[in-house]
Amino acid sequence: EKYGFHHVEGAGMARCPFFGLWICGGFGEATERVAAAARRRKAEGFWDGQWYGCRPFEALTDGRTSVRWEDGTQSDLKPNELRGGLLLFRDLSQLERAKLLRSAEELKKRQELNPKQKLRLERIREALKRKRQAMPRQRKDTRHYV
């Protein structure tokens, strides 16, 4: 379920604009039991004017989520058509496919194209350059070996 929040007066947000994302690990031998418990968590999906019980099982690249209905059928729902439940992602590549994590290429492209990100990266590079210039230079090794 989405977090509750108080929006800035006049922002007009009727619903919370973000989800929580938990990164968990270290369950050892209990990993499969924990994953199965997460997959059993029920949600509700909006279909044909009503909310019905379902279980989300896959986040699609277009922002929709595949769900299994209680009658065994499945559908792909938009974010505003789904509430509650949990999705389980086993690795970073699954988070990238679900558009919940930027790939290294996407991050680099964003830093190059977004003016604020570009300025931030330039500042970081300048600070690193100043730090390196302030470091004492190492002497040239003038020892002679016999």
Sequence and secondary structure as in RCSB ss.txt:
>XXXX:A:sequence
EKYGFHHVEGAGMARCPFFGLWICGGFGEATERVAAAARRRKAEGFWDGQWYGCRPFEALTDGRTSVRWEDGTQS
DLKPNELRGGLLLFRDLSQLERAKLLRSAEELKKRQELNPKQKLRLERIREALKRKRQAMPRQRKDTRHYV
>XXXX:A:secstr
        TT   SS S          GGGHHHHHHHHHT  EEEEETTEEEEEEEEEE TTS EEEEETTS EE
EE GGGEEE      SHHHHHHTTSS  HHHHHHHHHHSHHHHHHHHHHHHHHHHHHHHS           
